[in-house]
Amino acid sequence: MHDLSQIIQTIIVILIIGSFITFLCLELFYKGRKKQIIVIKKRITEHQGLNTNRSKITSVPHFTVDCKYPDSDKIKTFGCQSDIYNELKEGKKIIVIVRLNQIITICREKAYRKR
C-alpha cells in the first residue's frame, strides 16, 4: 500500500511540473494566430479585488468582446485591453492576433491571407 501511495504522489508531482512547463512554453514561444473576426457585442464588467498594496478593495474593469469567425456560427468571447476595446466596432470585420483567448493586437494590413 505504501508503494502505491508513493507512485500516486510521484505522478501528481510530474503532472504539476509538466503543466507548469507547458504553460511557460506557451507564454514564451507562442505568438498567437492571425484571425479574421466579426464583432458581435462588446461589454465591460467590473471585477472586485484588492489594490496593489492589498489594503483596500477596488473595482477593476474587464473588457470582453463576443465575436464569431466569418465561416462559423459559433460565438466566442475574447478578452482585450482598453485601447483595443475602443478601436473595435460592433458588426465590423477586422483582422486580429489572438493568443490564449485574448486579443493581443489589431492588424493594419490591407490584404488578409488565410493560413
C-alpha positions, 0 to 999 in steps of 0.5 A, a space after each residue: 500500500 505504501 508503494 502505491 501511495 508513493 507512485 500516486 504522489 510521484 505522478 501528481 508531482 510530474 503532472 504539476 511540473 509538466 503543466 507548469 512547463 507547458 504553460 511557460 512554453 506557451 507564454 514564451 514561444 507562442 505568438 498567437 494566430 492571425 484571425 479574421 473576426 466579426 464583432 458581435 457585442 462588446 461589454 465591460 464588467 467590473 471585477 472586485 479585488 484588492 489594490 496593489 498594496 492589498 489594503 483596500 478593495 477596488 473595482 477593476 474593469 474587464 473588457 470582453 468582446 463576443 465575436 464569431 469567425 466569418 465561416 462559423 456560427 459559433 460565438 466566442 468571447 475574447 478578452 482585450 485591453 482598453 485601447 483595443 476595446 475602443 478601436 473595435 466596432 460592433 458588426 465590423 470585420 477586422 483582422 486580429 492576433 489572438 493568443 490564449 483567448 485574448 486579443 493581443 493586437 489589431 492588424 493594419 494590413 490591407 490584404 488578409 491571407 488565410 493560413 
